[in-house]
Amino acid sequence: MGVDQTALAQPAEMGAEQYYHQLLAEDVFAIQQCTGCEQYVFYPRMLCPHCGHDELRWQVAKGQGTVYSTTVVRRRSDRGGDYNVALIDLDEGVRMMSRVDGVSPEEVAIGMRVQSQITEGDEGPMVVFTPAKEEK
């Protein structure tokens, strides 16, 4: 995701959540960072939940993280089969709910390193994760 940071300027007439989804549609996974306290923020907001500052800039996320928790949702195979729901701690310090693809739901483990990817969901583009490739 080699995106020019200057291109991440939220239009004044667009809300934070709407802009987040627009970026996903452009194949860009970005999160906000407060210009006051420098902490990262997720889910998109208009004010920093840490210090209340009203200036949040968009930064392309590294997309790497660690599974904080996971559960398996059981469904009949004719309804899509089992899947996992996971909380992912991004390396930037925020936590998001998603899922881990590329392995069976039972193989997703707390502490697993993961990498983000943008995929098409029922309601448009969304961020999911896959197990991270081992660094050599």
Secondary structure in CASP SS format (residue, H / E / C, confidence):
PFRMAT SS
TARGET T0000
AUTHOR 0000-0000-0000
METHOD secondary structure of the structure
MODEL  1
M C 1.00
G C 1.00
V C 1.00
D C 1.00
Q H 1.00
T H 1.00
A H 1.00
L C 1.00
A C 1.00
Q C 1.00
P C 1.00
A C 1.00
E C 1.00
M C 1.00
G C 1.00
A H 1.00
E H 1.00
Q H 1.00
Y H 1.00
Y H 1.00
H H 1.00
Q H 1.00
L H 1.00
L H 1.00
A H 1.00
E C 1.00
D C 1.00
V C 1.00
F C 1.00
A E 1.00
I E 1.00
Q E 1.00
Q E 1.00
C E 1.00
T C 1.00
G C 1.00
C C 1.00
E C 1.00
Q C 1.00
Y E 1.00
V E 1.00
F C 1.00
Y C 1.00
P C 1.00
R C 1.00
M C 1.00
L C 1.00
C C 1.00
P C 1.00
H C 1.00
C C 1.00
G C 1.00
H C 1.00
D C 1.00
E C 1.00
L E 1.00
R E 1.00
W E 1.00
Q E 1.00
V E 1.00
A C 1.00
K C 1.00
G C 1.00
Q E 1.00
G E 1.00
T E 1.00
V E 1.00
Y E 1.00
S E 1.00
T E 1.00
T E 1.00
V E 1.00
V E 1.00
R C 1.00
R C 1.00
R C 1.00
S H 1.00
D H 1.00
R H 1.00
G C 1.00
G C 1.00
D C 1.00
Y E 1.00
N E 1.00
V E 1.00
A E 1.00
L E 1.00
I E 1.00
D E 1.00
L E 1.00
D C 1.00
E C 1.00
G C 1.00
V C 1.00
R E 1.00
M E 1.00
M E 1.00
S E 1.00
R C 1.00
V E 1.00
D C 1.00
G C 1.00
V C 1.00
S C 1.00
P H 1.00
E H 1.00
E H 1.00
V C 1.00
A C 1.00
I C 1.00
G C 1.00
M C 1.00
R E 1.00
V E 1.00
Q E 1.00
S E 1.00
Q E 1.00
I E 1.00
T E 1.00
E E 1.00
G E 1.00
D C 1.00
E C 1.00
G E 1.00
P E 1.00
M E 1.00
V E 1.00
V E 1.00
F E 1.00
T E 1.00
P E 1.00
A C 1.00
K C 1.00
E C 1.00
E C 1.00
K C 1.00
END
